[in-house]
Every structure is written in structure tokens, then in C-alpha cells.
Amino acid sequence: MNLLFRVWINPVAAMGAILDRGSLLFASIAAIIATAVLNFFAPGLGVGYFMPALLVAAVYVPGLLLLASILARAGSPGMLIQRDYAPLLTCVAMAYAATEIPLALLLQFLPPVIALGIAVAYFALLVFFAVRTVLGSSNAAAAGIVALSWIPLLVVLLGPFMMILRYLASPFLLFYLWYFLGGEFAGLGDTLRRGQSYRRMLEAAAVNPHDGEAQYQLGLIHQQRRQYTEAINRFQRAVAIDPTLTDAHFQLGRIARRQGRLRDALGHFQTVIDQDERHSSSETLRELAAIYLAARQYNDARNELATYTERRPYDPEGLYDYGQAMENLGDSAAARDLYLRAIEAARTAPRYLRRTVAPWSRAAQKALARLA
């Protein structure tokens, strides 16, 4: 119940807390109870007790994951279903429960159209936070996923699937399904429970004031969820315990660069280079070059990228950045060659990497068109 209150008070932090301590069973029961509360206060809506929860579990959340595969390039739909279905369903079910209870009260004071409009907007906001936290999507990708998430629902609600769902939403049929397939349903929460067990193990290890690695691993969890304040705090604790923890310095530099704190990023990356210049397959050089590009120090960017692309000649991002540096230095021929190499590197990348490197290929094609 505390997690439900946190959704109302601080939804951003609540989604992370649900992943750490939430229960799929509790979230499902909360969604059904919220529907019962809505039916009690607004019987005229005619909302079935189990239908909304079934739509969320069987249509809405799989639709979100399919859209994430397409828009956020988060992985194949099958992989996302296996890895993220239970965590995302738990967060979305809690978001639904947190929306329906206020809606029941709003309907007592506002016209139904206005009350429903407010509820839909609030639910979309909560789902945005859930998608961003569970999948680690960017704000733009999460917003796009939520904006298009009504499409799978519309297909089902207006199609022949709705009749099937009405039968499935029968409490007697749900009981028999649970009775015969309870073991399969219980397995849905395994991914969530494994993540929670791992988090508890790390928290226990982090009590040791000499264990910087546990702090680093907790920082990675927060970073993946885009909870950068907590991630920075964990990484800083890690380097305070062990200043030679190069990975933590590297992640602090990456976060600082993405937040526009270029001076801080430069300091962290310089520490990484001092400790291990080839750390993370020399990606520190590429990160440094990105800082120099942002600061319009194109000569410095060129020097870093010359070394980086010599070591990693098939990285589309590094080749594209190198092309940017050369273009701004006035060497259009070299820039054109680097953009072509970036496109070719993205085209010949391993299949599992093609979605990741595709943005650099598109950016290089636009740059080539500009130079034509």
C-alpha cells in the first residue's frame, strides 16, 4: 500500500521502488480493487471488474513492449517480453490503480468527459515514467511509445478479439485458468523477483564500507533507470572507497557529459585515461572527443579520434564524430570519406548491433547530403 501512495506523491521514484520491492500479485489485486471502487462510485460507466486488468496484461503491456522494440530499439519483441514483461506489467498495473481511485472521486464533482480526460492524461504520465524506468528509454522514445500505445487497444476493442476477452474476463473462467495454469502464471514474476533478489544482495554488500564494487553495481541499476542523481551518488561513493575503480570514473564522466557538465566530464575521463587509456575498448577517447566537439575544439577532437579510429576502425559513432571534426576544420574530402566509412561500418555491423548503430548511419547520410 505504501508503494501506491508513493505513486501519487513521487511517481518517478515510485517506479524504481516498485521494481525493487513491488509484487505483481499485489499490483494485480490493486488494479481489480481500484476497478471495484470505480464501479461503486460510478456504476453508470459499466466497467467490468476484471476486464481492465485483463486488457492491461494481455494487450496494453505487450503493445508497449512491441512499440519499444520499434521506436526505442530496445531489443526484439520476444526478448523484451521475456525480460521486461513482468516488471513493466507491475508498474503499469500500479499506475492503473493509482489512476482509477482518483477518477472515482473526480466523477463526483466533474462531468464524465472532463474527469475521464484528466484520468487518461494522468495515466499516460505514469506509464511514461514506468516505460522510462523499466526500459531505460530516452524521454523522447518513452513519450512516443506512450503516445502510440492506444493503437493496440483500439485494434482489440474494435475487433473480434473483444468477444474473446469478454469470455476470458469471466471470474469462473479466470478461476479455472488459474487452477490449471497457476504454475505458468506464477512464473511471470520470476524476472521481477530475480532483479529484486539481486538488488537486496547488493544493498547488503554495500553496508560494507570497503566494498566499492557493490556501490558501483547499484549505480549501474539507477543509471539504467535514468535516475541519474542516485546513480551519481552511488558512483561517487564507489570512487571514494576505491579511487582506482576506473569503471565508476568512466560512468561519472558519461553522465556529466550528457548533462552538459563538460568540465566535470573532462576531469573524470582524464582520470580514466591516467589509470587505463584503453579502458572500455578505448571509448574514453571517443567520449573526450565528443566533449571537444561540443566545445568547438576541433583540433583536439581530431587528435583523440585519430587514435580512437585507428584502434577501432569499424565504430560508426567514432567515424561519424571524426567526420564532424574534419568538416568543421574545413577538410570536406576527409569528412566525406569518414561519413562513407561510418555508413559502411553500420551496414556491415553484426545483426544484433544494427539497431544500435543505425542512428550514426542516418546522421552520416544527412551529413553527406549537406556536403554534396
C-alpha positions in Angstrom: 0.0 0.0 0.0 2.9 2.3 0.7 4.1 2.0 -2.9 0.6 3.0 -4.1 0.8 6.2 -2.0 4.3 6.8 -3.4 2.9 6.7 -6.9 0.7 9.7 -6.0 3.4 11.6 -4.1 6.5 11.0 -6.2 5.8 8.8 -9.3 9.4 9.0 -10.7 10.9 7.5 -7.5 7.9 5.2 -7.0 8.5 3.3 -10.3 12.0 2.5 -9.1 10.7 1.4 -5.7 8.1 -0.8 -7.4 10.9 -2.6 -9.3 12.8 -3.0 -6.1 10.1 -4.1 -3.7 6.8 -4.4 -5.7 4.8 -7.5 -6.2 2.9 -8.5 -9.4 0.2 -10.2 -7.4 -0.3 -7.1 -5.2 -0.4 -4.8 -8.3 -3.0 -7.1 -10.0 -5.2 -7.1 -6.9 -4.8 -3.3 -6.5 -6.0 -2.9 -10.1 -9.0 -5.1 -9.6 -9.9 -3.3 -6.3 -9.5 0.1 -8.0 -12.0 -1.0 -10.7 -14.4 -2.1 -7.9 -14.1 1.3 -6.3 -14.8 3.0 -9.6 -17.8 0.8 -10.2 -19.1 1.6 -6.7 -18.9 5.4 -7.1 -19.7 5.5 -10.8 -21.9 2.4 -11.6 -23.1 4.1 -14.8 -19.7 3.5 -16.5 -20.4 -0.2 -16.7 -16.7 -1.2 -16.3 -16.2 -4.9 -15.8 -14.4 -5.9 -12.7 -11.7 -8.0 -14.4 -11.8 -6.6 -18.0 -9.5 -3.6 -17.4 -6.8 -5.7 -15.7 -7.0 -8.3 -18.4 -6.7 -5.6 -21.1 -3.6 -4.2 -19.4 -2.0 -7.6 -19.0 -2.9 -9.2 -22.4 -2.9 -6.2 -24.7 -1.6 -2.9 -23.3 1.7 -4.0 -21.8 2.6 -6.3 -24.8 1.7 -3.4 -27.0 4.1 -1.1 -25.1 6.9 -3.7 -25.5 6.3 -4.0 -29.2 6.4 -0.2 -29.6 9.6 -0.1 -27.5 11.2 -2.6 -29.9 10.3 -0.5 -32.9 10.7 3.1 -31.5 13.4 2.7 -28.8 15.2 -0.1 -30.5 15.3 -1.8 -27.1 15.6 -5.3 -28.5 13.5 -7.9 -30.2 9.8 -8.3 -29.0 10.5 -11.8 -27.8 13.5 -10.7 -25.7 11.6 -7.8 -24.2 8.6 -10.0 -23.3 10.9 -12.4 -21.6 12.9 -9.8 -19.8 10.6 -6.8 -19.1 7.0 -8.0 -19.2 6.6 -8.7 -15.5 8.4 -5.6 -14.3 6.5 -3.3 -16.7 3.2 -5.0 -16.0 3.7 -4.5 -12.3 4.4 -0.8 -12.8 1.6 -0.2 -15.2 -0.9 -2.1 -13.0 0.1 0.1 -10.1 -0.3 3.2 -12.4 -3.8 2.0 -13.4 -4.8 1.6 -9.7 -3.4 5.0 -8.9 -5.5 6.5 -11.7 -8.8 4.8 -11.1 -9.2 5.7 -7.4 -8.9 9.5 -8.0 -11.1 9.1 -11.1 -13.9 7.7 -8.9 -13.7 10.9 -6.8 -13.4 13.2 -9.8 -16.6 11.8 -11.3 -18.5 13.1 -8.2 -17.6 16.7 -9.0 -16.8 17.0 -12.7 -18.6 16.0 -15.9 -17.6 12.5 -17.0 -15.9 13.7 -20.2 -13.6 16.1 -18.3 -13.0 13.6 -15.5 -12.1 10.8 -17.9 -9.8 13.2 -19.9 -7.9 14.1 -16.7 -7.6 10.4 -15.8 -6.3 9.4 -19.2 -3.7 12.2 -19.2 -2.6 11.2 -15.6 -2.4 7.5 -16.6 -0.3 8.4 -19.7 2.1 10.4 -17.5 2.5 7.5 -15.1 3.1 5.0 -17.9 5.7 7.4 -19.3 7.6 7.2 -16.1 7.1 3.4 -16.0 8.5 2.9 -19.5 11.4 5.2 -18.9 12.3 3.4 -15.7 11.8 -0.2 -16.7 13.3 0.0 -20.3 15.8 2.9 -19.7 14.3 4.7 -22.7 15.0 8.3 -23.5 12.3 10.8 -22.8 11.5 11.2 -26.5 11.3 7.4 -27.0 9.1 6.9 -23.9 6.8 9.7 -24.9 6.5 8.2 -28.4 5.7 4.8 -27.0 3.0 6.1 -24.7 1.6 8.4 -27.4 1.1 5.4 -29.7 0.1 2.9 -27.0 -3.6 3.4 -27.7 -3.3 1.7 -31.1 -3.1 -2.0 -29.9 -6.1 -1.2 -27.5 -8.1 0.2 -30.4 -7.4 -2.8 -32.6 -8.7 -5.1 -29.8 -11.6 -3.0 -28.7 -13.0 -2.6 -32.2 -12.2 -6.0 -33.5 -13.4 -9.6 -32.9 -10.8 -10.1 -30.1 -13.1 -8.2 -27.7 -15.6 -11.0 -27.6 -12.9 -13.4 -26.7 -11.7 -11.1 -23.9 -15.2 -10.8 -22.5 -15.3 -14.6 -22.1 -11.8 -14.6 -20.6 -12.8 -11.9 -18.2 -15.5 -14.2 -16.6 -14.5 -14.8 -13.0 -15.3 -18.5 -13.3 -13.1 -18.9 -16.4 -10.3 -16.9 -14.7 -10.6 -19.2 -11.7 -10.2 -22.4 -13.8 -7.3 -20.8 -15.8 -5.6 -20.0 -12.5 -6.3 -23.5 -11.2 -4.9 -25.4 -14.2 -2.2 -22.9 -15.3 -1.3 -21.4 -11.9 2.3 -22.6 -12.2 2.7 -20.8 -15.5 1.2 -17.6 -14.2 3.4 -17.7 -11.1 6.4 -17.9 -13.4 5.6 -14.5 -14.9 7.0 -12.7 -11.8 10.3 -14.6 -11.9 12.2 -11.9 -13.7 11.0 -9.3 -11.3 11.8 -11.4 -8.3 15.3 -12.2 -9.5 16.0 -8.5 -10.0 14.8 -7.7 -6.5 16.9 -10.5 -5.0 20.0 -9.2 -6.8 19.2 -5.7 -5.6 18.9 -6.9 -2.0 22.2 -8.7 -2.3 23.9 -5.6 -3.5 22.3 -3.5 -0.7 23.6 -5.9 1.8 27.1 -5.9 0.3 27.0 -2.1 0.2 26.8 -1.9 4.0 30.5 -2.9 4.0 32.3 0.5 3.9 35.1 -1.1 1.9 33.0 -2.6 -0.9 33.2 -0.1 -3.7 32.1 -2.6 -6.3 28.6 -3.0 -4.7 28.2 0.7 -4.8 29.2 0.7 -8.5 26.7 -2.0 -9.4 23.9 -0.2 -7.6 24.9 2.9 -9.6 24.5 1.0 -12.8 21.0 0.0 -11.8 20.0 3.6 -11.2 21.7 4.7 -14.4 19.8 2.2 -16.5 16.6 3.6 -15.0 17.7 7.1 -15.8 17.7 8.0 -12.1 20.9 10.0 -12.6 21.0 11.7 -9.2 21.0 8.3 -7.4 23.5 6.9 -9.9 25.9 9.7 -9.4 25.7 9.3 -5.6 26.5 5.6 -5.9 29.4 6.1 -8.3 30.8 8.8 -6.1 30.7 6.5 -3.1 32.4 3.9 -5.1 35.3 6.1 -6.1 35.5 7.5 -2.5 36.0 3.9 -1.3 38.3 2.9 -4.2 39.8 5.7 -6.2 41.2 3.2 -8.7 37.7 2.0 -9.7 38.1 3.1 -13.3 34.6 1.9 -14.3 32.9 4.3 -11.8 35.0 7.3 -13.1 34.0 6.4 -16.6 30.3 6.3 -15.8 30.5 9.6 -13.9 32.1 11.1 -17.0 29.4 9.8 -19.3 26.6 11.1 -17.1 28.3 14.5 -16.7 28.8 14.8 -20.5 25.1 14.0 -21.1 24.1 16.6 -18.5 26.2 19.3 -20.2 28.7 19.4 -17.3 31.7 19.3 -19.6 34.3 20.4 -17.1 33.3 17.6 -14.7 33.2 15.1 -17.5 36.7 16.1 -18.7 38.1 15.6 -15.2 36.6 12.1 -14.9 37.7 11.0 -18.4 41.2 12.3 -17.7 41.3 10.2 -14.6 40.2 7.1 -16.6 43.0 7.8 -19.2 45.6 8.2 -16.4 44.5 4.8 -15.0 43.9 2.9 -18.2 43.9 4.6 -21.6 42.4 1.6 -23.3 39.6 1.2 -20.8 36.3 0.1 -22.2 37.9 -0.6 -25.6 39.3 3.0 -25.7 35.8 4.5 -25.6 37.1 7.2 -23.3 38.9 8.7 -26.3 35.6 8.9 -28.2 33.9 10.5 -25.1 36.7 13.1 -24.8 36.4 13.9 -28.5 32.6 14.4 -28.0 33.4 17.0 -25.3 35.9 18.7 -27.6 33.3 18.8 -30.4 30.7 20.3 -28.1 33.3 22.9 -27.0 34.3 23.5 -30.7 37.8 22.4 -30.0 38.0 20.6 -33.3 41.8 20.1 -33.4 41.7 18.3 -30.0 38.7 16.2 -31.2 40.6 15.2 -34.3 43.6 14.1 -32.4 41.6 11.9 -30.0 39.5 10.4 -32.8 42.6 9.7 -35.0 43.9 7.4 -32.2 40.4 6.0 -31.5 39.5 5.1 -35.1 43.0 3.6 -35.6 42.2 1.2 -32.7 38.5 0.8 -33.6 38.2 1.4 -37.4 34.7 0.0 -37.7 32.8 2.0 -35.0 30.2 4.1 -36.8 29.9 6.6 -34.0 33.6 7.3 -33.8 33.8 7.6 -37.6 30.9 10.0 -37.7 32.4 12.2 -34.9 35.7 12.1 -36.7 33.9 13.3 -39.9 32.3 16.1 -37.9 35.7 17.3 -36.7 37.2 17.2 -40.1 34.2 19.0 -41.7 34.5 21.8 -39.1 38.2 22.1 -39.8 37.4 22.7 -43.5 38.6 19.3 -44.9 35.4 18.3 -46.7 37.1 15.4 -48.7 38.3 13.7 -45.5 34.9 14.3 -43.8 33.1 12.8 -46.8 35.4 9.7 -46.7 34.7 9.3 -42.9 31.0 9.6 -43.4 31.1 6.9 -46.1 33.1 4.7 -43.8 30.6 5.2 -41.0 27.7 4.2 -43.2 29.6 1.1 -44.4 30.5 0.2 -40.8 26.9 0.4 -39.7 25.7 -1.6 -42.8 28.2 -4.5 -42.1 27.8 -4.5 -38.3 26.7 -7.7 -36.6 22.9 -8.1 -36.8 22.4 -7.6 -33.0 24.2 -4.2 -33.2 22.5 -2.8 -36.3 19.7 -1.1 -34.4 22.2 0.5 -32.0 24.4 1.9 -34.8 21.7 2.9 -37.2 21.4 6.5 -35.9 25.0 7.1 -36.8 24.5 5.8 -40.3 21.5 8.1 -40.8 23.4 11.1 -39.4 26.3 10.3 -41.8 23.9 10.2 -44.7 22.5 13.6 -43.8 26.0 15.0 -43.5 26.9 13.6 -46.9 23.8 15.2 -48.4 24.9 18.5 -46.9 28.3 18.3 -48.4 27.1 17.3 -51.8 
